[in-house]
Amino acid sequence: MALQLIHDYTLGRVGPEELGARFATGLSTAPELEHMSHDDLSDAVTIIERVKCGVHLNDPVLNEISQVLSRRAMASPPIRWALIDTVATYAQALIWRSEGVDRREIGLRLAARFDEWAVQMPFTGVWRDLAKYEIRQELAFLEQCLLRTPESRGRFAERLIAAFPDDERLPELLVETGYLSSRRPS
């Protein structure tokens, strides 16, 4: 359900208010989530955060699951970003709902979280091997499909330059594509 909401927000271009409505509608198809207590939801978020940090869990079953997740999911930045982080965001939205936050505000919070999440997309070395044309194409694709706001594109650009500081093509291409203003980020 989290990935569907991300899809709706990024590719579907739904606004925060509609995003909150879709979150609420999606819950009607998952009564087990809709009826979780605030304490259970808080425990779930705590477990996810502990797994992300590699903290040992006291419960033997949960600790075993945690170790598998640490080895398989947390060790892979793309899997962590695409699965673990999205589940954590959805669980947080469930907590907001259990605290009485209205749909509109949940939509606003989810939109902000999705924008921040998109910026954190892991980089691979393939960026070094792309031709200028391919970088332009990739940046156009990311703008269309993932990085909705100028702020998220700017933060992404700063991360990209920091990840590949020796690639002298990037600042020029990021300005050319509108990810950055004419000045290079500090």
Secondary structure by P-SEA (a helix, b strand, c coil): caaaaaaaaacccccaaaaaaaaaaaaaaccccccccaaaaaaaaaaaaaaaaccccccaaaaaaaaaaaacccccaaaaaacaaaaaaaaaaaaaaaacccaaaaaaaaaaaaaaaaaacccccccccccaaaaaaaaaaaaacccccaaaaaaaaaaaaaacccccaaaaaaaaaccccccccc
